[in-house]
Amino acid sequence: MEDLAVLASREGRRPRPIYGAHRWFARRFGSAFRALLTAAALPDGGDFWKSYYEGTDHWHGKTVLDPFVGGGTSVVEASRLGADVVGVDVDAVACAITRFETHAAEAPDLSPALTQLTEAVGEGLAPYYRTETAEGEDRIVLHYFWVQTVTCGNCAETVEAHPHHQLAYEAEGTRQWAFCPQCHGVQELPRGETELRCDGCVVTVPIQTGPVRYGRLTCPCCGSRERLIDVAARTGRPPEWRLFALETLETAPTGKRSVPLSQRRFRPATDADLRVFESAERALRERAEPDGSLPWIPERRIPREGRADDRLLNYGYDKYSELFNARQLLHLSLLAEAVAGLGEPEREAVTLAFSDHLTTNCMMSHYAFGWRRLAPLFSVRAYRHVTRPVEINPWLDGTGRGTFPNAVHGVQRAIEFARQPKEPLVKGGFRPVSDSAAGASAEILHSNSRDLRGRLKDESVDLVLTDPPYLDNVAYSELSDFFLPWLQLLGLAAADGEEVAGFEENLAARGRDEAAIEEYASSLARSFREVARVLKADGRLVFTYQHGVAGAWHALASAMNEAGLRPIQVFPLLGDGNAGSHNHEGTSKWDAVFVAVEDGSATTTGPLKLSEAQSEHVRAHYGRWAKRLSKMTEGRFREADRRNFFRACLVAGALGMFSCSEVEGRTPLAAALKQTPPGPTEQKEAPDASIV
């Protein structure tokens, strides 16, 4: 387990290339699912690591199902080991991504297609991404810096909504770059400086503060304050933007080599730069149809009903196309048209690159100041409003995070990994492995896992391996809906109304109130009943779960109980090794892994409870793992992880994982789930009992 945590941590920093073809949300680790598949096939006394790296014949001819396939990790790893796989999801974007991943090894080299698109589209757009220095020298632009402008509702002054006046700094150096809010002149300063003095404007401004603080704008002219999220309700429009700075390349890129930071310069935007943008606006208007619609730009509206996050609507957006500026739309319109003209199978792979590229080519991407690179939309798993978005030159090859050529290279790396996979070694480095996916079938169903009759026969599945939705953690279908109209436009997803709508039918709860939790439990139970129906008599359900709310665990227990699924084992497994913005001291990084069997006789009527004997077994089982991982993982098994796993053990105990003579329940599970996990001194040795 400890060695698997090492592999997972490495994968968090350097994900498997196969999963880099397109963004998905909160993927579980490929190494974790490969380990679970290996363990499920391992005979008593078998060598785990030998089977992990060399594979096993066990999965040939057997079927593995994931009813919540998401980004496809479970079915990809099972397919690599030779299993026939079936993935199901209500989300069309998830299905498109997973469908490609399962046959990526068959995709062609994408270099000819990229060259064709660069010549057909990129070269024609190049003039829109150039600038002229004060000395009259031509430069390629890497990044354009925009800022939201707000007309004050009190004094009618137009205000630039800067949260601060810093453009960038060296995360591992001593320099920073700041700008004057009046003339936008950029200065290089020592990182310790707190003020910028602009000699031209004869002003001194604080670098780290601006008129926006915590999403609220203070007008520098009259002092009135307004939340930025309230502006659209007053104006009736989405945000408006002003170009104020550029980052240029002092040397032209050569091949795929990245231009070094020393050859990049910050400059204020000039009137000439604004004229270049206006020329892009004119070119876009010239492409418009007589009715004003833009070719190859989807007009789909943002769903308004049933949202868990309504920030897009509150900021005034009505269509997804409004999340892009005119130059970005011109690029996307021309590129989508050219991609649609590619032949198969190149078009599928390039379409995924195009779709993934959308997150770095919109007005919701921002600048990672210390690293001087663009941070894409969904780097925080939400539609985060950015007051200073960054526009990238989308046709640079090798330089710039999220350019279209670099997105194609990401898909190409996925293809190459699928052809020649390798696994990381605990002590560092990688080991080539010979996967046995040849001859195995892969079927990805855009369907609802609550009813798979007509899709899957009774007792037809050997293993269900999945990561079900975690109550209300993230409404993935709200996020993936951003990609959906483009994938529909390019043929990788069905049109609205033709198939199940993931936005409407996903299991994610819209809140944490009692009604939302009950609806989630009921929906999850329906899916679990289908799991029980399709599992063979000797089949197993293996799934990962975590949540910080006790009600989510009670909902999980209720769903398993209603479906007649009895846990026979539960253990922790590192599920998130990243150090991103979603991880903090209160976030659990360790999933609980449940192994369950179909056992209708184990279903309990009435509230779930634990007897005192069951509670002792729970504490002992939890204590063994908590003690082991607290000691062996150098503090990575934290309080949130202990609480998460303790709740998993309580659920397993209430559902009959431990055999004991006393079965009369005394403590309601709902109450037990609110208990604090035992501390190190309270953890008991295991009583004489068995796991059944």
N, C-alpha and C positions, 0 to 999 in steps of 0.2 A: 504493500500500500504506500509506504514511504517513497519507494522508487518511482511508483506511478505518479506521485505528487511532483517529483522532480521533472518527469517528462511533461506533465501538464503545465508546470510553470514555464518551461521552455517553449511549449506550444503557444502559451499565452503571449509570449514576446515575439515568436516567429511561427505564425500559423502554418498549417499544411497548405501548400500552394493550391491544391484542388479546391479549397474553400475560399480562395482569393479571386475566383472568377466573378463573383458578384456579392455584394454586401447582403448579409442577413443578420438577424438580431439575436444576441445572447446564445450563440452556438455553444454547444457542449464540445468538449475536446475529442478529437478523433482518436487520440491515444487512450482515452477513457473508454470509449465504445469498443475499440479493438480489444482492450483488456477484458471487458465484460463478455464479449463474444468468445474470447479465448478461454476464459474461466468456465463459461457455460458448456464448452466442448471438452474440457479437461477431465480425463479419467482420474480416479483416486490414485494419488502418488505420482501423477504426471508432472513433467517439468514445464512450469508455466512459461518461463522466458524463452525456452526452446520453441514452444508452440506459438508464442507471441510473435517471434521473428520469422520462424520458418513456416507458420501456418499449420493447418490440419485438414485432413480429408472429411472431417465430421460434417461440415456444412454443405458439402456437395449433395445436391438433390433435396435439400431441406429449404423451407420457406421461412423468411424473416419478414415480419410486418412492423411498420411504424405508422400508427393511425394519426399521428400529429407530426408529420415528417419535417416541417419547417425547412431549415437550410440543408437537410439531407444527410447529416453526419452519420446517423445510424445505418441507413441503407447503403451508403457508399462504403462504409467500413465492412458491413456484412457481405456486400457484393465482392469486395476485394478478397474475402476469405472463401469465396466460391458459392455463397448462398443465392438462391432465387429470392429476389426482394420485391416487396410491395410497399410503396409509400403512399399515404393518403393525407391530403390537407384541403381545407376549405379555401386556402389562399392560392390564387392563380400564380402569383409571383413566386411563392415558395415552390410550387410545382414546376415552373419553368426552370428555376435554378437547379433543382434536384434532378430533373430530367436530363439536363446537360451534364451534370456531374457524373451521372451513372454511365454515360457513354462517351465521356470526354476523350478516352483513349482512341476512339475512332475518328476524332475531329482532325482536319488537315492542318498543315502549317498555315498560319495566318499572315505571314510576311507579304505574300503577293497581294492579298486583299488590302492590307494596310497601305502598301505602296500605291495601289490603285486609288484608294480613297484620298490619300494625301495629294496626289496629282490632280484628282478631280475636284476636291473641295478645299483642302488645306492651303494649297498654293494660291488659290483665288482669294482666300480670306486673309492672307498674310499682311496686306497693307493696313488692315484694320487694327493690327497689333504692333504698330511701329510708332516711334516718336522721334522728335528732333531735339537735341540738346541746345543749350544756350549758345554753344559754339557752332551750331549748324550741322552737327554730326548726327547721322542716322543711328537709331538704337532699336533693338527688339525689346518689347515690353514683356515682362514675366507676370507681374501682378498689377492690377488696378485697384486702388483703395477708394471705396465709396463710403458716404456717411448719410444717414437719414436726416432729412430736413423737416422741420415742423414749424408751421406758421402759428405763432403764439395766439391763443384764443382771447387773450386780454389786450395785448398791445399791437398785434398783427405783425410783429417782427419775425423774420424767418431765422430760425436758430438751427445750427448744426448740432446734432445730438451725439456729441462725443462723450464717451465715458471717461476718457483721459486724453492726453496729448502725446502719447508714446506710440511710435510706429512699430518698433522692434527693439530687442535687446539680445545680447549674447548670453545664452543660458550657461555657458561654460567660459565666459570671457568677461571683459571689463567695459564694454562699450554699449551704448544705447543710441537710438535715433528718435528724436522728438520733433514736433512741428508747431509752427505758430498757427493758432486758430483763425487769425485774421488774413494773413497772406499765404498760408500753407507752406511757407519755406521750411525745409527740413535741415536739421543740424545733427551732426554726430557729437555726442557728449560722453563723458565718463558715466558709467552706470550709476554711480552714487549721487549724481546731480539730481536735485529735486525741482529745479526751476529752469526755464528756458527764457533767455533774453533775446528778443528779436530786434536787432538794430534798425532794420528797415521800418518796422511799425512802432518802434520805441515803446515796446510793451514787455513786461515780464509775466510769464504765466506758469502756474504749477503744472508739472509734467503728469503727475499721477491722478489728478482730479479734473473733471470736466463738468458740463452742465447736466449730465445724466448720472444718477446714482440709484442703484437698485431698481432700474426700470422707470424711474420718475425724472422728468425733465424740469429743471428750474430755469426759467427765462432769464438770461443775464441782463436784459434791459429793464424789465419791470418786476422781476422776482416771483411772478406767479408760477405755480407748480401744477404739473399734469402727468398722470401715468401715460406712458407711451401706448399701452394697450387700450387706452380710452380715446386716443386721437381719432381713430377711424369712425367711431360713433359720432364724433363732432363733424368730421369732414366728409364722411361718406365715401372715402377712397382708401386704397391700400397705401402703404408707405411710399414716400417720394425720396429720391436719392440725389446726391451731388458728388461728382468725381472730384477728389482733392489731392491725390498723390499717386505716384507710380513707382514700381520697382523695375529697373531695366537691367539688361545684360550688357556689360562692357565688351564682351567678346561673343561672337556668334557660336552657337552650339556646334559641335562636330560629332557626327555619328550619334551614338546613344549615350555618350559621356555627359554627366551632369556638369554644368558650368559651376565652378567653385564659388563659395560665398564671397570671396575676395573680389570677384569680378561682377558683383551685383551692386547697384546703386539706387538709393531712394531719391526721388525728385518730386517737386510740386507739379500738379497738373497745370497745363497751360491752356490758353484759348485754342491753340492748334490741336491739342488733345481732345478738347470738346468738339471741335469741328470734325475730327476723325470719327468720333462716336455718332455725331449727327449724320455723317455719311452712311454709317451702318444702319441707322434708323431709316434713312431714305431707301436704302437697298432692300430692307425688310418690307417697307410699304409697297415697293414695286413688285414684290412677290405676292402680294395679297390678291385674293380672289375678288370678283366684283362685289360680293356680299361682305367684304372686309375680313373674311376668315383667312388664316395663314396656312398655306399648304404644308403638310407634314408636321403641323403643330396641333396636338390634341386640344379640343375645346371642352373637355370634360370638366364639369363643376366639382368642387370639393364637397363631399357628402356633409350634410348639415345635421342629420338626425342620428341619434344613438351614439354620439361621440363621447369618448372618455376625456379627450383633450380638445377643447374648442378654441385654442389660441389662434390658429390660422384664421378662423372666422372673425374673432374679436379684433385682430389686426387689420381687418378689412379685405382679406383675400376672398375671392369668389371662385376663381379657376386656378388650377395648378400652373397654367401658363403665365400667371401674374407673378410667379416666384422667380422669373428670369427677366433680365433686361434685354433691350432690343438687340444688342450685339450678340448676346448669348442665344437668343431666339433665331437670329439669322444663321448662326453656326449650326444650331440643332436642326433647323428646317432643311438646310442644304445637305447636312450629313445624313439625316434620316432618309431623305430621298435617295441618296447614293447607296446607303446600306440596303434599302429595299430592293435595289437593282442587282445585288450580289446573288450568285447562285448558291444552292445548297451543296454541301453542308456548312460552307463558310458563313452564310448569313446568320444562322442561329448563334454561333460563337461570337460574331462581331456585334450582333444585337445585344447580347449580354454585356459586352464591353461598353457599348453605347449607353445602355440603361444604368450601369454602375457609375458611369462618367457623369450622370446627371447630378449626383450629390456634390460634385466639385465644380460644377459649372452653373450654379444658381446663386441667387442673392440671399441665401441662408448659410453660405460657407463663410468662415472667418479665418483670421490669421493667428497661427500659433506663434506668438511674439518671440519667445525665447529660441525657437527652432527655425524661424523664418521660413515657414511653409504653410500651405493652406490646410485648414482643418475642415473636413467635409460636413455637410448636413448629415445628421444622425451620428456624428462622433459622440454626441449625447443623444440617447435614444428618445428623441422628442423633436417636435417642430420648434426649435429654439429660435426666438426672434433675435436677430443680430443687427445692432445699430450701425456697425461698421463692416459691412460685407466686403469680401475680396473676390474680384473677378480674375480668373487665370487666363493666360494665353493658351487656348485648348489644343494647339497644334505643335507645341514643343515636344521633342522626342528625347527622353532621358532627363530633362530638367523640368522641375515643377511637378508637384504632387497632384495627380488626378487629371492630367492631360489625356486626350483621347488616345494618342499612341501608347502612352504608359498603361492605360486601361486595357488596350489590346494585348500588350506584353503580359499583363496579369493573367488574362485568359490563356495566353500561350503557355505560361508557366504551369497553369492548371492542367493543360493538355499533356505537357511533358511529364508532370508528376504522375498522371494517370497511366502513362506508357511505361515509365521507369520509376516506380515508387521507392521510397526509402523511409526507414524508421529511425528516430533519434535513439541514441544510446545513453544510458543513465550517466556514464562518465564523460559524455561529450562526443560530438561527432555524429555521423549517421551511418546506417548500414543498409545497403540495397536489399530489397526483399523481392521475392518472386510471388506475386499475387496470382490467384487462380480464378479470376473473374470470367475468363473465356468460357463461353458456353452457358453461363448463368444468365437468367432472365431478370429484367428490371422493368417493373410496371409502376408508373406514377399516376395516381388517380386524383383528379381534381373533384373531390367529393367530400361529403360530411361523414365523419367517422361515427356519428350517432346512428347511422343506418347504412350498413354495407351489404345488405341482402341484395342478391342479384349481381354483386361484385365479388364477394368471397363466400365460398361454401362453408358449411359447418365443419369443424374439426379439420381444417385444411392448413393450419399454420403451426409450425414447430416452436417458434419463438416470437414474442412481441417485445421489441426493444424500442423504448420511446422516452420522450421528455415532455410530458403533458403541460398544457398551459397552467401557469401559476396564479390562479385567481385574477388579480388586477395588476400584476407587476408591470407589464407593458402590453398595450393593445397593438400587437404587431401589424394587424391588418390596416390600422389607421396609418401606420408608417409606410407599409408596402404599397398602399394605394397611390402614393406619389409616383411609383414606377409603373403602375398598372396601365394607364392610358397609352404610354409609349410602347409597352410590350404588346398591347392590343393593336396599335397602329402598325407594328412591324410583324405581326402574326404569331407571336409566341404566347399569346393569351387570347381566350375567346372574348367576344364582345359582351358588353353588359346584357344580362337577360338570357344568355345562351346556356350558362352553367351556374353552379352554386356561387353565391356572392359572399366572399370571405369577410367583407366589411360587416355584413349583416349577421352572419352565422357563426363567427368565431366564438370560442368559449369564454374569452376574457370578460370578467365581470366589469360593470360600469361603475363600481363603487365597492365599499366595504360594509354597507349596511346589511341587516339581516336578510332582507329580500334578495339582494344581489348575491349574497353567499349561498342562499338556498337555491337560486336559479343556477348558479355555477355548479353546485353539488349535483343537482338533478341532471344537468347536461353531461357532466363528467360521468355520472352513473350510466347514462344511456350509452356512451362510448365504451365504458368498461364492460357493459353487458354484451356488446358486440365483440369485444376482445375475448370474453369468456366463451362466446358462441363459436368463434373461429379457431380457438386453441384446440390442438389435439389433446387426447387424454393425458399424455405425458408432457405436454407443452408447458412453457413457463412464460410469465409476464415479468419483464425486468424494466424498471423505469427509475428515473431520477426525479427528485423533487426538493424544493426548498421554498420557504416563505417566512417572513418575519411576523406574520399575524396568526394568532392561535385559531381564528375562525377558518382560515384556509386549510389548516391541518384537519380540523373537524370535518370540513366539507370533503376532503380527500378520503377520510375514514368512512364517512357515510356512503360515498360513491362506491368504494371497494366493497363495503358490506352489502349494499343493495345488489351489486353485480355478482356476489358470491365468490369474491377473490380473497384468498387467505394468504397473508405473508408467511413465508418460510425462512426468510433471512432479511436483515437490514444492516447496512454498513455505510460508512462515510467514504466519499470519493471526491477529490478536488475537482470542482466544476468550473472555477473561474480563477485563472491565474493572472489576469490583467491588473494593471494598476491605474485604470482609467477613472473618469469622473464619477462612474457609478459605484466605485468601491470606496468605502470609508469604514471606520471602526465598527459601525453598526450593521454592516453588510456581511452576510454569510458568503464565504467562498467555497465551502464544502457542501456538496449535494448529499442528500440521503438516497442511497440506492436500495430499492425494494425488489425482492424476488418473491413472486406470488404464483399460486396455482389456483385453478378453478376448483372450488369446493362449495357447492350449493348448500351442503349441510351445515356449513359454518355461519350462514347468515343469521344475524341476531335481529329479533323484532324489539322495538322499543329503543330507548336511548342506550348508546354504547357506554359500558362501564368497565372498570378494572377492579379485580379483587386485590386484597392485600398481597397475596402470593404473586399475582401477575405484576403488581407494582414493584415487588422486590426483584423479580426477574428483569423488569425494565431497567431499574436502577443499576443492576449488576452488568447487564449487557452494555448499557450506555457507559458505565464506569470503566469497563475494560478498554473500550475504544478511546474514550476521552483521555485516559491516563497514557495510553500508548502514543496517541497522536500529539498530545501536549509535550511529551518527552522527545519524540523522534522528529518533529517537524519544526523545531526551533521557533516556537511561538506563532506559527502560521495557523494553528487551530485555536481560534480566538473565541471570545465570549459569545458572539453571534453564531459562530459555528457550533458551539456546545449547545446553545439553546435550540438551534435548528435540529440537531441530531437527537437531542433528548425528546423533542416532540415527535420525531419519526419513530423512536422506540416506543413511545406511549401509544401511538397509532397501531404499531405492529402488535403490541401487547393486548390492546383492546380487541383486536381482530383475531386473536388466538394463536399468535406465533409461538408462545411458550406453552408447553404441556405441564400442567400442575393439577393436583387433586382438588384444590379449591377453585371453583369457577364462579361462585356467587359474587356478582359485581357489587362493589360498595361505593367507589369513587366515580362519579360521572366523568367520562373522557373530557367533556367540555371544561370541567373544572380543573382536571389534571393538566390540561394543556396550558393553563395559565400559571402553573407552578414554576419556580426558579429551578434550573438544573442543579443537581447536587454538586457541591464543591469537591475539590480533591480529597479532603479529609472525610467527606461523607460517603464516598464511593465504596461500596461493599464488594467483597469477592462473590463470585457467582454461586448461588445455591445449587443444590443437587437437582437439576432439572434439565430438560432437553428442549432443543428447538425442533419443532415438528413441521 
